[in-house]
Each structure stands twice: as structure tokens, then as C-alpha cells.
Amino acid sequence: MGFFSPTGWAQSQAVATNPPGTMPATAAASAAPASNLECVPACRAGYLCMQGQCVSACNPPCAANETCSNGQCLMNAQPAQAPAMAPGVAPGVAMQPAGTMSLATPEPAPAVPRDEYKIKTFSFVPRIGLQAGGSGTLERKCEGSSCISPTSASADYDMKSAFAVGADFMFKVGDLVRMGPGLLYTNTMDVKGDGATSSDELGSIVDLNFVFELVPRVSPTVWLVPRAQLGLSFLNTSGATMDSQNVTKNDCTNSAMSGCDSVDNPHLGYNLGLGFGAMFAVSPSVRLRVDTLYQYYSINLYNVSATDANATLTLDASGSRYFLFAGMEI
């Protein structure tokens, strides 16, 4: 049949003249069995098989970043994006801005815990120091009915500087309180009487004390140390003072007086001291220490009595001394 066959033209006109939205009879006939078709392969989740084709179960269809679930469009979870790395840099390697330089910073030394610096239950405290000076009064007395007026006389003197060394044995009895025995030795010193043109050698002094301290902590490694002490003092005379004592003892013996042995060394007295200092920890077991100390002392040089008269003669030295100390605690 030719291209210009009347029959062919009529059929083409019949297709062209079908109303809009309708299907030619021949197409409808061929589409009719399509409703029984199955989708091969089966539709994935979120899609339904319609006339052999997979269509979205959601209407309208979901966007590209959504997933259809039970007829509803759900937003897909956004994966975390790793930071962009420079070519050739392995993942996990930190980057720094271009044009900057990073210097290696050494790790700080681990700090010693605060409790490591705490004051221990027992501390040994050796110290060296200087008797910076002092003064005193020498007082002679006569007591009894046989004494001749005046019954007392006194003379003032100054004490020169001298080397000192000592040690304390401190026991902690609370967070702020320590106490224990202490020892202080002051080397041979000179004294100069008022109006005298030269000094005379006095001797050395040994103090045996009971010490009481407070130890408030003002920083992890610093403590303040107010201090009080009370104890016995022993004077061992030497030089010109000892020579004078020997003369006094001979006179006492020749006069048949009692108590002549009190002229001999050592001479017993007492002392009372107040001080203030500070401690600085340099390690968990060692603390450096500096102190000042004011001390009042009173020492008896002799006490003799007449055997044939009612008279007792005494000679006492009393006054104050000042010290500077440096030491350590272990």
C-alpha cells in the first residue's frame, strides 16, 4: 500500500482526531494487560509496583535528601564531614595557618602535691646564729640584820656580739601547734661596764629550753613561725670574770662563810624568749628557716652566808639579749 493510500490516510486522520486526554483504541488494547505485570527486579523500600513500574510510595515524591518511609518523607542524616586536608598530609595530623611558626613547648614538671610539703609529726631543727648584742645589770645584795647600809648596789653593762648555735626537736600536736625541747649555746662573749674603757671576758652560756611554736601556712611552701620559749641558763665564766670569782671564793673560804661552792662554774639561772620567723620549703622533706629572738635572762653568780652573823650575800646578773638565726628543718 502506497504512502498516499486513501485507507492509510483515513487511519492517520482517525488517530489525529481523537479528543485530547484519550488513548487510541489500539493503544488501550495493548495497555490493558499491563495491570497484571510484576516489577522485575522487585522495588526497593519506599517504592510500590504499579503496572510493572516502581513508583514512590510518597506523593508527591521525596526530595533527593529525603527517604520515603511508611508514606512519609524523612530527612536523611547528614554525615560528619572531615576537615579538608592538604595534599600529602595524613589524616589526624594537625595543621597550622600558613605563615606561622610553632615552637615546641616543653611540658611543665609535675607539681608536687600540697600535702607533700606538710610539716611532719617530728622535725629536727639545727640553727646557727649571732648574738647581735645585749645589756644587763649586775646587782649585789645583802640580806639580814647584820648587813650594813647600803644593802644593795648595781652596775650596768653591755654585752658584745657572739656566735651562737642551737637545735630544736619539735613535735607536731595539731595543725598549728608544735612543741619540744631546744638547746642554744652562745660562745664566749665580752661585756663592758658603764664608764669602763675596755671590755672584760664574761664567758659562755648554755640554754636548755622548752619551745612552743605556731606554724600558720601562708602559701603551699611558706610558713610563719611565732615562737615562745622558757628554760634554764648556765653561765660558765672565763677570763677576767673567772679570775674575779676565784678571789671571791678565797675570801669566802677564809671568812668561814657557807655556800662558797656557789662561786664555782656553772652558774644557774633562767631565760624567757619570744621570737618570730619564717620557713620556706625547698623539697618535701627540707625547709629553710630564718628567725629573730629576744631573750630575757637572770643568772645567779653566787649566794653565800656568814656563819657568825645574820647576813646573806648574793650577786645576780640579769638583762636581755638579741639573736638572728638561720637554719633548716628536716
C-alpha positions as MATLAB code, in Angstrom:
seq = 'MGFFSPTGWAQSQAVATNPPGTMPATAAASAAPASNLECVPACRAGYLCMQGQCVSACNPPCAANETCSNGQCLMNAQPAQAPAMAPGVAPGVAMQPAGTMSLATPEPAPAVPRDEYKIKTFSFVPRIGLQAGGSGTLERKCEGSSCISPTSASADYDMKSAFAVGADFMFKVGDLVRMGPGLLYTNTMDVKGDGATSSDELGSIVDLNFVFELVPRVSPTVWLVPRAQLGLSFLNTSGATMDSQNVTKNDCTNSAMSGCDSVDNPHLGYNLGLGFGAMFAVSPSVRLRVDTLYQYYSINLYNVSATDANATLTLDASGSRYFLFAGMEI';
ca = [
       0.000    0.000    0.000;
       1.415    3.401   -1.003;
       2.064    6.433    1.155;
      -0.856    8.197   -0.465;
      -3.282    5.308    0.001;
      -6.709    6.597    0.968;
      -7.036    3.879    3.543;
      -3.734    4.802    5.263;
      -4.694    8.467    5.230;
      -8.034    7.708    6.852;
      -6.404    5.723    9.655;
      -3.918    8.525   10.358;
      -6.704   11.038   10.423;
      -8.585    8.868   12.894;
      -5.628    8.909   15.308;
      -5.038   12.628   14.905;
      -8.658   13.445   15.574;
      -9.006   11.622   18.893;
     -10.019   14.015   21.645;
      -7.233   15.285   23.971;
      -6.530   13.087   27.005;
      -7.923    9.912   25.329;
      -5.990    6.933   24.128;
      -6.384    5.403   20.744;
      -8.240    2.191   20.758;
      -5.231    0.253   19.583;
      -3.049    1.651   22.457;
      -5.752    0.903   25.060;
      -5.945   -2.620   23.795;
      -2.202   -3.098   24.179;
      -2.094   -1.438   27.707;
      -4.919   -3.485   29.155;
      -2.852   -6.494   30.192;
      -0.122   -4.271   31.746;
      -2.015   -4.080   35.117;
      -1.124   -7.702   35.742;
       2.594   -7.184   35.236;
       5.055   -7.605   38.105;
       8.166   -5.474   38.662;
      11.403   -7.280   37.952;
      13.563   -6.822   39.950;
      11.357   -6.109   42.992;
      11.039   -2.464   44.086;
      13.294   -1.256   46.914;
      11.955    0.107   50.178;
       9.824    3.228   49.793;
       8.567    2.262   46.309;
       5.452    0.405   45.055;
       4.986   -1.639   41.907;
       2.373   -0.043   39.623;
       1.714   -1.623   36.191;
       5.192   -3.157   36.107;
       6.932    0.055   37.187;
       8.355    1.094   40.623;
       6.819    4.340   41.798;
       7.390    6.233   45.078;
       5.034    5.349   47.897;
       5.049    9.036   48.882;
       3.008   11.505   46.880;
       4.458   13.851   45.871;
       7.816   12.007   45.578;
      10.520   12.786   48.206;
      13.410   15.143   47.524;
      16.946   13.862   46.951;
      17.966   14.359   50.590;
      14.826   12.577   51.906;
      13.739    8.957   52.215;
      10.172    7.676   51.946;
       9.108    5.642   54.976;
       5.547    4.446   55.545;
       4.225    7.023   53.087;
       6.173    9.925   54.724;
       9.307   11.721   53.572;
      12.049   11.713   56.256;
      15.224   13.827   56.173;
      18.397   11.820   55.668;
      21.095   12.086   58.446;
      23.989   14.304   57.342;
      27.372   12.533   57.637;
      30.052   14.419   59.513;
      32.497   15.957   57.107;
      36.167   15.662   57.886;
      38.180   18.867   57.606;
      39.911   19.349   54.342;
      43.497   18.190   54.465;
      46.363   19.428   52.444;
      47.595   17.052   49.746;
      50.036   14.519   51.143;
      49.046   15.099   54.798;
      47.904   12.052   56.681;
      44.567   12.196   58.465;
      44.825   13.160   62.120;
      47.831   15.465   61.581;
      47.160   18.954   62.978;
      47.599   21.855   60.579;
      48.535   25.438   61.385;
      47.862   28.570   59.376;
      50.296   29.357   56.634;
      52.964   31.862   57.533;
      53.096   30.978   61.254;
      55.767   29.101   63.165;
      55.027   26.839   66.116;
      57.723   26.399   68.757;
      57.810   23.246   70.790;
      56.756   23.957   74.362;
      58.282   21.648   76.977;
      55.804   20.012   79.265;
      55.858   21.576   82.751;
      57.286   19.473   85.522;
      54.551   17.807   87.518;
      53.651   19.902   90.544;
      54.349   18.405   93.946;
      51.022   17.902   95.694;
      50.342   20.375   98.502;
      50.201   17.587  101.083;
      53.764   16.547  100.215;
      55.014   19.824  101.753;
      53.116   19.474  105.001;
      55.015   19.671  108.286;
      55.816   16.222  109.575;
      54.970   14.866  113.007;
      58.604   15.286  114.121;
      61.128   17.853  112.867;
      64.805   18.293  113.700;
      65.780   21.976  113.507;
      69.532   22.782  113.572;
      70.325   26.527  113.557;
      73.301   28.845  113.578;
      73.072   32.449  114.669;
      74.562   35.604  116.012;
      74.045   37.271  119.350;
      73.673   40.758  117.922;
      74.059   42.401  121.295;
      72.528   42.783  124.692;
      72.709   44.537  128.007;
      72.309   43.793  131.677;
      72.637   44.831  135.282;
      74.931   43.345  137.903;
      73.261   43.608  141.309;
      74.803   42.897  144.746;
      72.543   42.416  147.774;
      72.954   41.821  151.476;
      70.008   40.413  153.406;
      69.897   40.031  157.176;
      70.177   42.000  160.383;
      73.964   42.067  160.229;
      74.037   43.844  156.837;
      75.477   47.350  156.780;
      73.697   50.049  154.768;
      73.522   50.331  151.837;
      72.320   46.767  151.472;
      72.356   46.759  147.633;
      74.402   48.139  144.780;
      74.153   47.728  140.982;
      76.175   48.352  137.841;
      75.079   48.271  134.198;
      76.973   46.649  131.339;
      76.687   45.959  127.618;
      77.115   42.546  126.019;
      79.116   42.283  122.810;
      78.238   40.148  119.795;
      78.999   36.431  119.856;
      78.481   33.307  117.763;
      75.547   31.028  118.630;
      74.423   27.557  117.570;
      71.410   25.549  118.567;
      68.903   22.837  117.729;
      65.235   22.195  118.409;
      63.354   18.890  118.478;
      59.794   19.763  117.538;
      56.717   17.531  117.775;
      53.516   18.449  115.957;
      50.479   18.322  118.271;
      47.940   19.973  115.944;
      47.566   21.688  112.597;
      49.057   24.929  114.004;
      50.945   23.887  117.145;
      54.370   22.369  117.746;
      56.400   21.986  120.925;
      59.520   20.290  122.170;
      62.947   20.717  123.773;
      65.562   23.132  122.462;
      69.258   23.738  123.008;
      71.166   27.013  122.485;
      74.883   27.610  123.015;
      76.367   31.116  122.949;
      80.125   31.256  122.533;
      82.438   33.198  124.828;
      81.420   36.867  124.893;
      82.741   40.122  126.313;
      80.980   42.673  128.478;
      81.769   46.309  129.039;
      80.674   48.110  132.211;
      79.302   51.648  132.094;
      82.200   54.084  132.307;
      84.805   51.385  131.646;
      87.436   51.966  128.989;
      87.777   48.303  127.982;
      85.782   45.118  127.820;
      86.175   42.074  130.032;
      85.634   38.478  129.072;
      82.450   37.097  130.609;
      82.155   33.504  129.378;
      79.685   31.294  127.504;
      76.019   30.483  128.129;
      74.092   27.264  127.525;
      70.282   27.378  127.447;
      68.058   24.322  127.819;
      64.544   25.342  126.802;
      61.019   24.145  126.302;
      59.846   25.603  122.990;
      56.292   26.377  121.855;
      55.599   27.385  118.233;
      52.689   28.219  115.966;
      53.090   27.331  112.279;
      50.380   29.052  110.173;
      50.750   28.286  106.464;
      50.568   31.335  104.176;
      51.306   29.558  100.862;
      51.917   25.966   99.733;
      55.631   26.310  100.608;
      55.793   29.132  103.201;
      55.003   29.148  106.925;
      55.218   31.880  109.570;
      56.702   30.791  112.907;
      55.916   32.832  116.038;
      57.748   31.307  118.974;
      57.972   31.314  122.771;
      60.478   29.525  124.972;
      61.233   29.094  128.657;
      64.175   27.320  130.176;
      67.314   27.116  132.249;
      70.519   29.079  131.568;
      74.012   28.005  132.599;
      76.831   30.569  132.629;
      80.399   29.305  132.508;
      82.658   32.249  133.326;
      86.099   32.650  131.809;
      88.861   35.228  131.547;
      88.754   38.259  133.837;
      85.358   37.330  135.260;
      86.594   33.897  136.330;
      89.708   35.479  137.917;
      87.462   37.778  139.950;
      85.400   34.791  141.073;
      88.475   32.960  142.300;
      89.338   35.915  144.537;
      85.767   35.965  145.868;
      85.870   32.259  146.662;
      89.149   32.598  148.581;
      87.676   35.432  150.672;
      84.551   33.327  151.304;
      86.612   30.347  152.437;
      88.936   32.430  154.629;
      85.928   34.068  156.315;
      84.456   30.652  157.086;
      81.276   31.504  155.218;
      78.868   28.890  153.880;
      77.869   28.458  150.247;
      81.328   29.192  148.856;
      80.847   26.498  146.191;
      78.176   28.676  144.544;
      81.009   30.853  143.249;
      82.225   27.995  141.005;
      81.001   27.243  137.467;
      78.396   26.681  136.176;
      76.085   29.443  137.385;
      72.408   28.611  137.160;
      69.629   30.941  136.009;
      66.587   31.032  133.771;
      65.536   32.646  130.498;
      62.343   33.626  128.711;
      62.338   34.184  124.936;
      59.968   35.456  122.263;
      60.734   35.116  118.560;
      59.349   35.302  115.071;
      60.460   33.602  111.885;
      59.512   32.076  108.551;
      60.082   28.735  106.828;
      60.445   28.049  103.101;
      60.094   24.524  101.700;
      62.760   23.595   99.146;
      61.678   19.945   98.950;
      59.046   17.778  100.594;
      61.492   16.919  103.403;
      63.634   20.090  103.773;
      62.622   23.615  104.803;
      64.925   26.602  105.185;
      64.279   28.871  108.142;
      65.155   32.365  109.428;
      64.340   33.710  112.909;
      64.786   36.592  115.279;
      64.744   36.094  119.064;
      64.514   38.366  122.081;
      65.611   36.764  125.352;
      65.403   37.910  128.947;
      67.823   36.170  131.342;
      68.591   36.150  135.051;
      71.624   34.262  136.418;
      72.932   33.960  139.974;
      76.722   34.348  140.266;
      76.967   33.428  143.962;
      74.923   33.110  147.150;
      76.978   32.926  150.378;
      76.107   33.353  154.065;
      78.125   34.390  157.122;
      78.291   31.683  159.780;
      78.807   34.056  162.730;
      76.372   36.762  161.630;
      72.915   37.124  160.141;
      73.902   38.128  156.626;
      73.459   36.549  153.174;
      75.336   37.974  150.194;
      74.114   37.463  146.597;
      75.302   38.606  143.188;
      72.914   38.367  140.195;
      73.196   39.299  136.544;
      70.034   39.986  134.548;
      69.230   41.636  131.255;
      68.299   40.942  127.641;
      69.934   39.534  124.526;
      69.035   39.699  120.800;
      69.649   36.967  118.219;
      69.441   36.382  114.467;
      69.248   32.772  113.280;
      69.323   30.832  110.024;
      68.721   27.116  109.815;
      66.791   24.293  108.280;
      64.240   21.660  109.199;
      64.469   18.025  108.269;
];
